[in-house]
Amino acid sequence: MFSPDNSEDIMSDMNWQDPPADLLDGSAWDQYWIGHIQRGFGPQILDMFLDDSELVRAMKDEGMKRVLCAGNGISQEPKILAAAGMDVVALDISPQAAEIAKRFQIPMGAISQYYGAGFESPGGKLEFVTGNILDPTVCPGPFDVIIERSTVQNYYSRDIGTVMNPLANRLSENGIFFSHCHNGAWRPPAKPVHFSESWFKGAGWTIWYGDSGRKPQGRVAWLCLSTG
């Protein structure tokens, strides 16, 4: 999946956890993910706290099927959702990330741990696409659900609208935009920040957390926040 010739350079890079300075440089993202694999931070670690039980339940309640995992990296979430019967596209700018994600083997019987028993269904489809999430011609949709996990937050100190607008334009009129931000620098008593929340509110989106029964009408933003 990657050449071992540069492993010493990768291991000596103390900034391996930081996203590339140029977020549109696919080769830099290749090195970012290779650095994670070199240090043992593969999909089994990055997906450790992944729980799609409420999302899959909501999708089945609403008859939703088409999913875009935007900026997917090496996550196995696309395989997990495809095993629940969904038609999933995993989009990332890094060819190495897509290759790592495709080749990783989820242990037999482990998929159901991400959404509980009873949700696995036949007929799901999965496609890995290498491309720029800012390019509206790549995976144009419409999708019933768009999932981004710690991708949009990389644009927080720039113009977050440059990534939110092309993603939102791929969503169906009754879709769910699932946005997961990780605020690793948060410490009490400060309030944790969900980096895309203000954009959604400013654009007039309905904020929903998968509770209170059925999904509200129209497009909704489902916000997830982790810290630590």
RODO-2510 file (C-alpha; in nm, 4 decimals, decimal comma):
residues 228
     n   res          X          Y          Z
     1     m     0,0000     0,0000     0,0000
     2     f     0,3012     0,2298     0,0408
     3     s     0,6730     0,2192    -0,0152
     4     p     0,8901     0,1395     0,2909
     5     d     1,1724     0,3487     0,1472
     6     n     1,0525     0,6635     0,3208
     7     s     0,9589     0,5022     0,6530
     8     e     1,2474     0,6612     0,8439
     9     d     1,1428     1,0084     0,7290
    10     i     0,7845     0,9367     0,8291
    11     m     0,8790     0,8090     1,1729
    12     s     1,0993     1,1145     1,2413
    13     d     0,8228     1,3606     1,1564
    14     m     0,6918     1,4955     1,4862
    15     n     0,3961     1,6637     1,3164
    16     w     0,2457     1,3418     1,1850
    17     q    -0,0892     1,4061     1,3535
    18     d    -0,1390     1,7461     1,1884
    19     p    -0,3363     1,7693     0,8632
    20     p    -0,1365     1,8990     0,5642
    21     a    -0,0961     2,2738     0,5284
    22     d    -0,2429     2,2413     0,1801
    23     l    -0,5710     2,0584     0,2306
    24     l    -0,6022     1,9980    -0,1445
    25     d    -0,2666     1,8209    -0,1797
    26     g    -0,3497     1,4534    -0,2280
    27     s     0,0130     1,3410    -0,1981
    28     a     0,0465     1,5226     0,1361
    29     w    -0,2648     1,3424     0,2604
    30     d    -0,1080     1,0168     0,1381
    31     q     0,1872     1,0809     0,3689
    32     y    -0,0460     1,1797     0,6521
    33     w    -0,2251     0,8436     0,6404
    34     i     0,0933     0,6464     0,5825
    35     g     0,2310     0,8115     0,8960
    36     h    -0,0701     0,6907     1,0920
    37     i    -0,0318     0,3350     0,9666
    38     q     0,3416     0,3381     1,0438
    39     r     0,2599     0,4227     1,4031
    40     g    -0,0158     0,1646     1,4419
    41     f    -0,3080     0,4066     1,4099
    42     g    -0,5062     0,2080     1,1568
    43     p    -0,8813     0,1834     1,1021
    44     q    -0,9304    -0,0349     1,4093
    45     i    -0,8061     0,2540     1,6270
    46     l    -0,9639     0,5436     1,4405
    47     d    -1,3050     0,3736     1,4329
    48     m    -1,2871     0,2586     1,7943
    49     f    -1,5716     0,4823     1,9158
    50     l    -1,7785     0,4719     1,5983
    51     d    -2,1470     0,4090     1,6670
    52     d    -2,3901     0,4288     1,3766
    53     s    -2,6843     0,2633     1,5520
    54     e    -2,9063     0,5744     1,5697
    55     l    -2,8112     0,6909     1,2223
    56     v    -2,8865     0,3545     1,0611
    57     r    -3,2158     0,3343     1,2521
    58     a    -3,3154     0,6784     1,1250
    59     m    -3,2152     0,5928     0,7695
    60     k    -3,4235     0,2776     0,7712
    61     d    -3,7199     0,4633     0,9240
    62     e    -3,7029     0,7196     0,6419
    63     g    -3,6307     0,4721     0,3625
    64     m    -3,2923     0,6335     0,2966
    65     k    -3,0266     0,4436     0,1069
    66     r    -2,7692     0,6638    -0,0690
    67     v    -2,4757     0,7765     0,1494
    68     l    -2,1686     0,9901     0,0821
    69     c    -1,8795     0,9562     0,3282
    70     a    -1,6965     1,2819     0,2505
    71     g    -1,3277     1,2978     0,3352
    72     n    -1,3493     0,9371     0,4489
    73     g    -0,9775     0,8759     0,4993
    74     i    -0,9113     0,5174     0,6092
    75     s    -1,2347     0,4704     0,8053
    76     q    -1,4311     0,1491     0,7666
    77     e    -1,7636     0,3282     0,8102
    78     p    -1,8495     0,2896     0,4386
    79     k    -1,8193    -0,0903     0,4673
    80     i    -2,0243    -0,0880     0,7855
    81     l    -2,3064     0,1082     0,6222
    82     a    -2,2942    -0,1043     0,3065
    83     a    -2,3381    -0,4112     0,5276
    84     a    -2,6583    -0,2465     0,6546
    85     g    -2,7912    -0,2457     0,2978
    86     m    -2,6927     0,1096     0,2036
    87     d    -2,5484     0,2336    -0,1276
    88     v    -2,2306     0,4061    -0,0113
    89     v    -1,9697     0,6222    -0,1836
    90     a    -1,6468     0,6887     0,0077
    91     l    -1,4820     1,0044    -0,1274
    92     d    -1,1314     1,1161    -0,0353
    93     i    -0,8531     1,3123    -0,2008
    94     s    -0,5881     1,0586    -0,0957
    95     p    -0,5409     0,7501    -0,3172
    96     q    -0,3449     0,5839    -0,0370
    97     a    -0,6287     0,6354     0,2092
    98     a    -0,8752     0,4766    -0,0300
    99     e    -0,6439     0,1811    -0,0882
   100     i    -0,5851     0,1272     0,2846
   101     a    -0,9585     0,1513     0,3560
   102     k    -1,0416    -0,0968     0,0785
   103     r    -0,7792    -0,3538     0,1772
   104     f    -0,8402    -0,3532     0,5521
   105     q    -1,0284    -0,6614     0,6660
   106     i    -1,2886    -0,6072     0,9365
   107     p    -1,2817    -0,9099     1,1717
   108     m    -1,5648    -1,1522     1,1075
   109     g    -1,8660    -1,0738     1,3202
   110     a    -1,7335    -0,7312     1,4202
   111     i    -1,9498    -0,5190     1,1907
   112     s    -2,2623    -0,5484     1,4022
   113     q    -2,0813    -0,3924     1,6988
   114     y    -2,1068    -0,0568     1,5198
   115     y    -2,4861    -0,0525     1,5132
   116     g    -2,6083    -0,3536     1,7103
   117     a    -2,7781    -0,6711     1,6008
   118     g    -3,0581    -0,6725     1,3486
   119     f    -2,9424    -0,3919     1,1187
   120     e    -2,7328    -0,5902     0,8713
   121     s    -2,9122    -0,6230     0,5373
   122     p    -2,8236    -0,7619     0,1942
   123     g    -2,8073    -0,5541    -0,1214
   124     g    -2,5691    -0,2799    -0,0087
   125     k    -2,3194    -0,1287    -0,2513
   126     l    -1,9811     0,0337    -0,1919
   127     e    -1,7625     0,2501    -0,4147
   128     f    -1,4339     0,4229    -0,3278
   129     v    -1,3708     0,7429    -0,5243
   130     t    -1,0543     0,9513    -0,5230
   131     g    -1,1342     1,3173    -0,5719
   132     n    -1,1710     1,6646    -0,4275
   133     i    -1,4796     1,7183    -0,2102
   134     l    -1,4798     2,0846    -0,3198
   135     d    -1,5357     1,9850    -0,6827
   136     p    -1,9146     1,9686    -0,7361
   137     t    -1,8724     1,7440    -1,0410
   138     v    -1,7201     1,4668    -0,8273
   139     c    -1,9923     1,2453    -0,6756
   140     p    -2,2601     1,5093    -0,7428
   141     g    -2,5430     1,3143    -0,5802
   142     p    -2,8046     1,3725    -0,4664
   143     f    -2,7411     1,1661    -0,1532
   144     d    -2,9883     1,0884     0,1221
   145     v    -2,7136     1,1207     0,3836
   146     i    -2,3792     1,2986     0,3819
   147     i    -2,1350     1,2052     0,6567
   148     e    -1,8254     1,4051     0,7387
   149     r    -1,6108     1,3232     1,0378
   150     s    -1,3417     1,5741     1,1395
   151     t    -1,3088     1,6914     0,7787
   152     v    -1,4936     2,0229     0,7716
   153     q    -1,3230     2,1399     1,0908
   154     n    -0,9940     2,1632     0,9007
   155     y    -1,1451     2,4686     0,7283
   156     y    -1,2597     2,6331     1,0526
   157     s    -0,9851     2,8960     1,0592
   158     r    -1,0347     2,9677     0,6863
   159     d    -1,3670     3,0018     0,5046
   160     i    -1,5723     2,7044     0,6191
   161     g    -1,8313     2,7848     0,3552
   162     t    -1,5901     2,6748     0,0828
   163     v    -1,6395     2,3147     0,1932
   164     m    -1,9882     2,3307     0,3447
   165     n    -2,1585     2,4692     0,0344
   166     p    -2,0410     2,2058    -0,2161
   167     l    -2,1190     1,9297     0,0328
   168     a    -2,4662     2,0641     0,1112
   169     n    -2,5400     2,0921    -0,2614
   170     r    -2,4957     1,7161    -0,2908
   171     l    -2,7695     1,6471    -0,0355
   172     s    -3,1260     1,5575    -0,1281
   173     e    -3,4168     1,7852    -0,0328
   174     n    -3,5114     1,5636     0,2600
   175     g    -3,1611     1,4490     0,3520
   176     i    -2,9454     1,4284     0,6633
   177     f    -2,6104     1,6069     0,6867
   178     f    -2,4240     1,4223     0,9632
   179     s    -2,1357     1,6374     1,0858
   180     h    -1,8980     1,5011     1,3489
   181     c    -1,6378     1,7358     1,4947
   182     h    -1,3628     1,6360     1,7362
   183     n    -1,2543     1,9142     1,9720
   184     g    -0,9395     1,7548     2,1098
   185     a    -0,8105     2,0765     2,2642
   186     w    -1,1222     2,1314     2,4770
   187     r    -1,0736     2,1647     2,8512
   188     p    -1,3332     2,2674     3,1115
   189     p    -1,4733     2,5129     3,2023
   190     a    -1,4737     2,6241     2,8383
   191     k    -1,7646     2,5143     2,6203
   192     p    -1,6776     2,2544     2,3549
   193     v    -1,7033     2,3890     2,0010
   194     h    -1,8743     2,2110     1,7141
   195     f    -1,6919     2,3769     1,4274
   196     s    -1,9718     2,3673     1,1677
   197     e    -2,2670     2,4433     1,3979
   198     s    -2,2594     2,8188     1,3387
   199     w    -2,2617     2,7672     0,9614
   200     f    -2,5682     2,5441     0,9784
   201     k    -2,7531     2,7846     1,2052
   202     g    -2,6600     3,0833     0,9910
   203     a    -2,7906     2,9030     0,6829
   204     g    -3,1209     2,8285     0,8565
   205     w    -3,0838     2,4519     0,8850
   206     t    -3,2918     2,2478     1,1275
   207     i    -3,0630     2,0954     1,3888
   208     w    -3,1574     1,7398     1,4831
   209     y    -2,9835     1,4797     1,6971
   210     g    -3,1708     1,1682     1,5965
   211     d    -3,4066     1,1939     1,8928
   212     s    -3,7747     1,2829     1,9300
   213     g    -3,9068     1,0156     1,7007
   214     r    -3,9104     1,0622     1,3253
   215     k    -3,6868     1,3018     1,1397
   216     p    -3,8262     1,6538     1,0808
   217     q    -3,9311     1,7415     0,7266
   218     g    -3,6717     1,8847     0,4915
   219     r    -3,2954     1,8814     0,5185
   220     v    -3,1504     1,8527     0,8688
   221     a    -2,8065     1,8825     1,0245
   222     w    -2,7256     1,6045     1,2711
   223     l    -2,4386     1,7304     1,4869
   224     c    -2,2036     1,5017     1,6784
   225     l    -1,9277     1,6329     1,9041
   226     s    -1,6431     1,4439     2,0711
   227     t    -1,3646     1,5722     2,2942
   228     g    -1,0469     1,4499     2,4579
***
